[in-house]
Amino acid sequence: MGVEIKIQKNSIELFVDGTFWMSNYPEEIDDIKRVIKTAKGNCLVGGLGLGLIVQELLKIEIDHIDVVEINPEVIKVCSERVLNEKVKVLEGDAKKVFPNPPYDWVYYDIWILPSL
């Protein structure tokens, strides 16, 4: 099934293997705007998703953003949404990869699924 972006009338939704993963619903954007208020300098974002956090970070004065995404299909489908000279998208496990420390601001927007 893979990664799919569905563009609705008033929203964009990301599905991974047929499962709803995230969207740009107003609640999501409000949460992002709330958490980036302290962002500055060199930033590390765990999880790319639709790139919403990165898009909002680029609206404020930051120096650089490293994004670590574990799913290569998400990178393939969504990284074009965050193309910018300040952004570097890397494939890896955000719990283990710290590509360019030190960071002034770190945010993990990842799902940790329980083992079944």
Legacy VTK file of the C-alpha trace (Angstrom):
# vtk DataFile Version 3.0
C-alpha trace
ASCII
DATASET POLYDATA
POINTS 116 float
0.000 0.000 0.000
2.758 2.450 0.899
2.448 6.148 1.564
-0.371 8.229 0.158
-1.371 11.872 0.449
-5.073 12.565 0.054
-6.041 16.118 -0.733
-9.524 16.865 0.539
-11.566 20.025 0.085
-10.208 21.679 3.252
-7.364 19.406 4.332
-4.439 17.200 3.427
-4.207 13.730 4.947
-1.283 11.320 5.093
-1.886 7.571 5.072
0.798 4.944 5.660
-0.081 1.391 4.627
-3.743 2.404 4.489
-3.762 3.785 8.046
-4.471 7.452 8.725
-1.217 8.966 9.968
-1.659 12.731 10.151
-3.328 15.764 8.617
-3.223 19.510 8.474
-6.463 19.827 10.429
-6.672 23.133 12.344
-6.058 21.327 15.666
-2.760 19.954 14.325
-1.618 23.363 13.099
-2.597 24.976 16.427
-0.533 22.369 18.318
2.465 22.989 16.073
2.278 26.762 16.464
2.151 26.293 20.227
5.235 24.040 20.402
7.467 26.050 18.047
7.236 29.236 20.129
10.566 28.341 21.778
12.321 27.216 18.571
15.582 28.907 17.634
18.982 28.284 16.079
19.720 24.725 14.989
16.648 22.512 15.220
16.143 18.750 15.198
12.739 17.352 14.262
12.033 13.663 14.724
9.506 12.577 12.115
8.743 14.265 8.800
5.120 13.377 8.204
3.535 16.007 5.975
6.306 18.439 6.876
3.962 20.717 8.799
6.357 21.404 11.676
9.179 22.204 9.264
6.935 24.504 7.223
5.998 26.426 10.372
9.618 26.558 11.592
10.646 28.118 8.295
8.296 31.024 9.028
10.357 32.041 12.064
14.020 32.930 12.428
15.942 29.649 12.693
19.364 28.699 11.337
18.976 25.074 10.274
16.575 22.131 10.573
17.593 18.470 10.548
14.635 16.138 10.084
15.029 12.435 10.829
12.385 10.150 9.287
12.420 6.374 9.571
10.151 5.617 6.605
11.884 6.045 3.216
8.507 6.185 1.449
7.414 9.123 3.621
10.659 10.879 2.659
10.051 10.167 -1.019
6.458 11.413 -0.973
6.694 14.296 1.515
10.212 15.760 1.465
9.402 18.030 -1.488
6.988 19.837 0.846
9.967 21.110 2.887
12.542 21.906 0.206
14.698 24.728 1.522
18.423 25.387 1.934
17.925 25.426 5.718
16.417 21.914 5.774
18.131 18.541 5.629
15.966 15.399 5.625
17.715 12.235 6.746
16.536 8.640 6.817
16.928 7.004 10.202
15.431 6.201 13.569
14.835 9.507 15.363
15.386 7.753 18.693
18.965 6.892 17.661
20.177 9.416 15.064
21.549 12.832 16.029
23.096 14.056 12.789
24.455 17.511 13.566
24.540 18.376 17.268
24.420 20.557 19.199
20.799 21.556 18.770
19.098 24.580 20.283
15.625 23.087 19.910
14.480 19.479 19.551
10.990 18.159 18.868
9.892 14.580 18.310
6.683 14.166 16.367
6.746 10.400 16.110
4.451 7.509 16.895
5.924 4.757 18.989
3.771 1.740 18.357
3.486 -0.852 21.109
4.729 -4.350 20.380
1.947 -6.831 19.892
LINES 1 117
116 0 1 2 3 4 5 6 7 8 9 10 11 12 13 14 15 16 17 18 19 20 21 22 23 24 25 26 27 28 29 30 31 32 33 34 35 36 37 38 39 40 41 42 43 44 45 46 47 48 49 50 51 52 53 54 55 56 57 58 59 60 61 62 63 64 65 66 67 68 69 70 71 72 73 74 75 76 77 78 79 80 81 82 83 84 85 86 87 88 89 90 91 92 93 94 95 96 97 98 99 100 101 102 103 104 105 106 107 108 109 110 111 112 113 114 115
